[in-house]
Amino acid sequence: MTEKEIQLLGFEVSYDDGGGDWDKYHYYTYTVGRGFQFISNASDEVGEDGQWYIEFFNSDPEIRFKDFGEVQSLINLLEKRIVKSE
């Protein structure tokens, strides 16, 4: 998955200074609901192929997605199932 595809999915960018420069690296998050969030790998963890991935935040075991279409389908499915309180 490319960084552009992550942005197209509506993920929000966050910066971490790593104790130095304010923009040392960045990553993306997407919150479906309280306590249910996706997170990308950090920009300093992207391999030479330039590919990014998405994981469930704080899951054990890690659950990782690398395919744009899978992530898009999963987010759409989860967003449709949110129960709105009246």
Helices and strands as residue ranges (DSSP letters): H 3-8, E 12-16, E 25-33, E 36-40, G 43-45, E 54-56, E 64-65, H 68-80
